[in-house]
């Protein structure tokens, strides 16, 4: 049995002695069961749900709020976990918040519980988590590495921008550029053709503060190549990725990227050149693929047009353009994947799963990368069309994807060369 885990005003965590733990999917509470749970992964962190009153399950099977701490003065607070890369959230935390509360910060809150003195999270391991374990980042030598890289290319504006991302925002893909390993981000585009509800670099005033600032300049192809070539030459598993959280849509900077790829491949044939894109600017995607892109990861929250449009709020493109971009990439021999934004109670609806499986099969997508969507679920569901069909659960979603012939399921980009 999983027990309710909550925090007190005294800053302590408490394992409730009688209330069972609950999670949330969509607008309903459910009891936590073994198929949805993993021991709290290494690299996960526990956080308060701001303004959240925890909800547990009584012995009689009734969901109830726990307003006051039974064992200390003050009230009780809902707790969630933030998962490391490689783990997919199966359930949201169970809590109640007042309507007047501001939306939650853009974090991927996950249900947590306690059993036999150990902590568990509502998660499934969907990829190898080691490379994205926080233990590998923010090391004591990082500031010196940043200073050294900047000193070698003092006029390179991308490196200056990434230095800020690495040290102030603690962005792992930015830090990898200075560590000289794995996947390193190369932001290029300040413009975007979508207005995503969960955008992490540019938010409307009625949502929540953006956790980082969008790039404000367009780098030159030479600046891009200067940052990319040493990284790709750095060793096994090296990837450079256009389309980071601190920029808009990279395909809108197709001229810069295409020319930069020519410079990069003129200097090295090593490593993988990847682009993370919304896939809406098909002409730009084609130009970049022709230039020698190795892999593309296209963002998708839904294969149903009404849901897709409500979340991305695209300018001058639609879901059919996304499909055309994937087809164009595949025709140029580019490895295609989806960055599937996963939210329990949305992505695992029966109608959503069917549409996704059809989309993946028809487009010939090679990999679906599962990404926990960082957003306040109440704020989001108010802005999305109502869904039909039963909720089959994230476990059911995974099983449906695993049945698609030739499709791999993971959590992040992998080298393709």
C-alpha positions in Angstrom: 0.0 0.0 0.0 1.2 3.5 -0.9 0.7 6.1 1.8 0.1 9.8 1.3 3.3 11.9 1.4 2.9 15.5 2.4 4.9 18.5 3.7 4.3 20.5 6.9 4.8 24.2 7.6 7.9 23.1 9.5 9.5 22.0 6.2 9.4 18.3 7.1 8.0 15.5 5.0 5.4 13.3 6.5 4.2 9.7 5.7 0.6 9.6 6.6 -0.3 6.6 8.7 -3.8 5.8 7.4 -4.5 7.8 4.2 -3.5 6.0 1.0 -1.8 7.9 -1.7 -3.6 9.1 -4.8 -2.7 10.5 -8.1 -4.5 12.5 -10.8 -5.2 11.9 -14.4 -7.2 14.5 -16.3 -9.8 15.8 -13.9 -10.1 12.7 -11.7 -8.3 11.2 -8.7 -7.2 7.6 -8.7 -5.4 5.3 -6.2 -1.7 4.7 -6.9 -1.1 1.1 -8.0 2.1 -0.9 -8.7 2.0 -0.7 -12.5 2.2 3.1 -12.3 5.0 3.4 -9.8 8.8 3.3 -9.6 11.1 3.9 -6.7 12.0 7.5 -6.7 14.8 7.7 -9.4 18.3 9.0 -8.8 18.3 12.6 -9.9 14.7 13.2 -9.1 13.8 16.1 -6.7 10.9 16.6 -4.4 9.0 20.0 -4.6 6.0 21.6 -3.0 3.0 22.2 -5.3 2.4 25.9 -4.6 -0.9 26.5 -2.9 -1.8 22.8 -3.2 -3.7 20.9 -0.4 -3.0 17.2 -0.6 -5.7 14.7 -1.4 -5.6 11.1 -0.1 -7.8 8.1 0.0 -9.5 6.9 3.2 -9.8 3.2 4.2 -13.5 3.5 3.1 -12.3 4.4 -0.4 -13.2 8.1 -0.2 -10.9 10.9 -1.6 -10.4 13.6 1.0 -8.3 16.7 1.5 -5.8 16.9 4.3 -6.0 20.6 5.4 -4.0 20.4 8.7 -0.9 18.5 9.7 -2.0 15.8 12.2 1.4 15.7 13.9 2.6 19.3 14.0 1.2 22.9 14.1 0.2 24.4 10.8 -1.3 23.1 7.5 -0.2 20.4 5.2 1.1 20.9 1.6 1.0 18.8 -1.5 4.3 17.4 -2.7 5.4 16.3 -6.2 8.5 15.0 -7.8 10.4 16.4 -10.8 11.7 13.4 -12.8 15.1 13.2 -14.6 15.3 12.5 -18.3 14.6 8.8 -19.1 11.5 8.6 -16.9 7.9 9.3 -18.1 5.3 10.5 -15.7 2.2 8.3 -15.4 0.1 10.4 -13.0 -0.1 13.9 -11.7 0.0 14.7 -8.0 -3.4 14.8 -6.2 -4.1 18.2 -4.7 -6.7 20.9 -4.6 -6.0 24.6 -5.2 -8.1 27.8 -5.0 -9.3 29.1 -8.3 -7.7 32.5 -7.6 -4.2 31.0 -7.4 -1.9 31.9 -10.2 -1.0 29.0 -12.6 1.7 26.7 -11.4 5.3 27.3 -12.6 6.3 25.4 -15.8 7.4 22.2 -14.0 6.5 18.6 -14.6 4.9 17.8 -11.2 4.6 14.0 -10.7 2.7 12.0 -8.0 4.8 10.7 -5.2 4.1 8.4 -2.2 5.7 6.4 0.6 5.7 2.7 1.1 7.6 0.9 3.9 9.7 3.9 4.5 10.8 4.3 0.9 9.8 7.0 -1.6 8.1 6.2 -4.9 7.1 8.2 -8.0 4.4 7.7 -10.6 6.8 7.0 -13.4 8.0 4.5 -16.0 11.6 4.2 -17.1 11.5 4.8 -20.9 15.2 5.3 -21.7 18.7 5.1 -20.2 18.8 7.9 -17.7 22.5 8.1 -16.9 23.6 10.8 -19.4 21.0 13.2 -18.1 21.5 12.5 -14.4 22.0 15.8 -12.6 25.1 14.4 -11.0 27.0 14.9 -14.3 26.1 18.6 -14.4 26.9 21.8 -12.5 30.2 20.4 -11.5 32.8 22.4 -9.7 34.9 22.9 -12.8 32.1 24.1 -15.0 32.8 27.9 -14.5 36.4 27.4 -15.5 35.3 25.4 -18.6 33.0 28.2 -19.6 35.7 30.8 -19.1 38.2 28.8 -21.2 35.8 28.3 -24.1 34.8 32.0 -24.1 38.5 33.0 -24.1 39.2 30.9 -27.1 36.3 32.5 -29.1 35.6 35.8 -27.4 33.6 37.2 -30.3 31.3 34.2 -30.7 27.8 35.4 -29.6 26.3 31.9 -29.4 28.9 30.8 -26.8 28.3 33.9 -24.8 24.5 33.2 -24.9 25.1 29.5 -23.9 27.4 30.5 -21.1 24.5 32.4 -19.5 22.2 29.4 -20.1 24.7 27.0 -18.6 25.5 29.0 -15.4 22.3 30.9 -14.7 19.6 28.5 -16.0 21.6 25.3 -15.4 20.6 24.1 -18.9 22.1 20.7 -19.5 22.4 21.0 -23.3 24.1 24.3 -22.9 26.5 22.9 -20.3 27.4 20.0 -22.6 28.9 22.5 -25.1 31.4 23.5 -22.4 31.9 19.9 -21.2 32.5 18.9 -24.9 30.3 15.8 -24.8 26.9 14.3 -25.7 24.0 16.5 -26.9 24.9 20.2 -27.1 22.4 22.9 -27.9 22.9 25.6 -30.6 20.1 28.2 -30.5 19.8 30.3 -33.7 16.3 31.7 -34.1 14.6 34.5 -32.2 11.4 34.1 -34.2 8.6 31.6 -34.0 5.6 30.6 -36.0 3.7 29.2 -33.0 2.5 30.6 -29.7 2.6 27.4 -27.6 0.8 27.5 -24.3 3.7 25.8 -22.6 6.5 27.8 -24.2 9.4 28.1 -21.8 11.0 31.2 -23.4 8.1 33.5 -24.2 4.9 33.5 -22.1 1.7 35.7 -22.2 1.1 37.7 -19.1 -1.9 35.6 -18.0 0.2 32.4 -17.7 3.4 32.2 -15.7 6.9 33.6 -15.8 9.1 32.1 -18.5 12.0 30.2 -16.9 14.5 31.5 -19.4 15.0 34.3 -21.9 14.8 33.8 -25.7 17.8 34.5 -27.8 17.7 38.0 -29.2 20.0 37.8 -32.2 20.6 35.8 -35.4 24.1 34.3 -35.3 26.2 34.0 -38.4 26.9 30.6 -40.0 30.5 31.0 -39.0 29.5 31.5 -35.3 27.4 28.3 -35.5 30.2 26.3 -37.1 32.8 27.6 -34.6 30.7 26.2 -31.7 29.6 23.0 -33.5 32.8 21.6 -35.0 34.9 21.1 -31.8 31.8 19.6 -30.1 31.2 17.1 -32.9 34.9 16.2 -33.0 34.8 15.6 -29.2 34.1 11.9 -29.2 31.5 9.2 -29.3 27.9 10.2 -29.0 28.4 13.9 -29.9 25.2 15.7 -31.1 24.6 19.3 -31.9 20.9 20.4 -31.8 19.2 23.4 -33.3 15.9 24.3 -31.8 16.4 24.8 -28.1 14.1 26.0 -25.3 15.7 29.5 -25.5 14.8 30.1 -29.1 11.9 30.1 -31.5 11.5 27.9 -34.6 14.9 27.0 -36.1 13.5 26.3 -39.6 12.7 30.1 -39.8 16.5 30.5 -39.9 17.0 27.9 -42.6 19.5 30.0 -44.5 21.8 30.3 -41.6 21.5 26.7 -40.6 21.9 25.3 -44.1 25.1 27.4 -44.7 26.4 26.4 -41.2 25.9 22.7 -42.0 28.0 23.2 -45.1 30.8 24.7 -43.1 30.5 22.1 -40.4 30.6 19.1 -42.8 33.5 20.8 -44.6 35.5 20.6 -41.4 34.3 17.3 -39.9 32.2 14.2 -40.8 31.8 13.2 -37.2 28.8 13.4 -34.9 25.1 14.0 -35.5 23.5 17.2 -36.5 20.0 17.3 -35.2 17.1 19.8 -35.3 14.2 20.1 -32.9 11.3 21.7 -34.8 7.6 22.2 -34.8 7.6 21.2 -38.4 5.4 24.0 -39.5 7.7 25.7 -42.0 8.1 22.9 -44.5 10.1 24.9 -47.0 12.7 25.7 -44.4 12.8 22.1 -43.2 13.4 20.9 -46.8 16.3 23.4 -47.2 18.0 22.2 -44.0 17.5 18.5 -44.8 19.1 19.1 -48.3 22.1 20.7 -46.6 22.9 17.6 -44.7 20.8 17.4 -41.5 21.1 13.9 -39.9 18.1 13.9 -37.6 14.9 15.9 -36.9 12.7 15.8 -33.9 9.3 17.3 -34.4 7.2 18.5 -31.4 3.7 17.1 -31.1 1.1 17.2 -28.3 -1.7 15.6 -30.3 -2.5 14.1 -33.7 -6.0 15.6 -33.5 -6.2 19.0 -35.2 -8.4 20.7 -32.6 -6.2 19.8 -29.7 -3.0 20.5 -31.7 -4.2 24.0 -32.7 -5.4 24.9 -29.2 -2.0 24.2 -27.7 0.4 25.4 -30.5 -1.7 28.2 -31.7 0.2 28.1 -35.0 0.7 31.0 -37.4 0.2 30.2 -41.1 0.6 26.5 -40.8 -1.3 23.4 -39.5 -0.9 19.8 -38.7 -0.9 18.7 -42.4 2.2 20.9 -42.8 3.9 19.0 -39.9 3.2 15.8 -41.7 4.6 17.2 -45.0 7.8 18.2 -43.1 8.2 14.7 -41.8 7.7 13.2 -45.2 10.3 15.7 -46.7 12.8 14.8 -44.0 12.4 11.1 -44.6 12.7 11.5 -48.4 16.2 13.1 -47.8 17.3 10.1 -45.6 17.0 12.1 -42.3 16.1 10.2 -39.2 12.7 11.3 -38.0 11.3 11.3 -34.5 8.5 12.9 -32.5 9.0 14.9 -29.3 5.7 13.8 -27.8 4.5 16.1 -25.0 2.9 13.7 -22.4 0.3 14.8 -19.9 -1.7 12.1 -18.0 -5.4 12.5 -18.8 -4.7 14.0 -22.2 -2.1 12.0 -24.2 -3.5 8.7 -22.9 -7.1 9.3 -23.9 -8.3 6.5 -26.2 -9.0 8.9 -29.1 -5.7 10.6 -28.7 -3.8 7.3 -28.7 -5.5 6.0 -31.8 -4.9 9.2 -33.7 -1.2 9.2 -32.6 -0.6 5.6 -33.6 -2.2 6.3 -37.0 -0.1 9.4 -37.5 3.2 7.7 -36.5 2.5 4.7 -38.8 1.5 6.7 -41.8 4.4 9.1 -41.4 7.0 6.3 -40.9 8.4 8.0 -37.8 11.3 6.0 -36.4 11.3 7.1 -32.8 8.9 8.6 -30.3 10.6 10.6 -27.6 8.3 10.9 -24.5 8.6 14.3 -22.9 6.8 15.2 -19.6 4.8 18.4 -20.3 5.7 21.1 -17.9 2.5 23.1 -17.3 -0.3 23.6 -14.9 -2.9 20.9 -15.9 -5.9 23.0 -14.7 -4.8 26.0 -16.7 -4.1 23.9 -19.8 -7.3 21.8 -19.7 -9.4 25.0 -19.6 -7.9 26.0 -22.9 -8.1 22.6 -24.7 -11.2 21.0 -26.3 -12.9 18.3 -24.3 -11.6 14.8 -25.1 -13.6 11.7 -26.0 -13.0 8.1 -25.1 -11.7 6.4 -22.0 -8.4 7.2 -20.4 -6.3 4.1 -20.9 -3.3 5.3 -18.9 0.2 6.1 -19.8 1.1 2.5 -19.5 -1.6 1.8 -22.1 -0.1 4.5 -24.3 3.3 2.9 -24.1 1.9 -0.5 -25.0 0.1 0.9 -28.0 3.3 2.6 -29.3 5.4 -0.5 -28.7 3.0 -2.4 -31.1 3.8 -0.1 -34.0 6.1 -2.0 -36.4 9.6 -0.5 -36.7 9.0 2.2 -34.0 11.3 2.8 -31.1 10.2 4.5 -27.9 12.6 6.6 -25.7 13.0 9.9 -24.0 15.7 11.8 -25.8 17.7 12.1 -29.0 20.4 9.5 -29.7 23.3 9.7 -32.2 22.5 8.4 -35.7 26.1 8.5 -37.0 
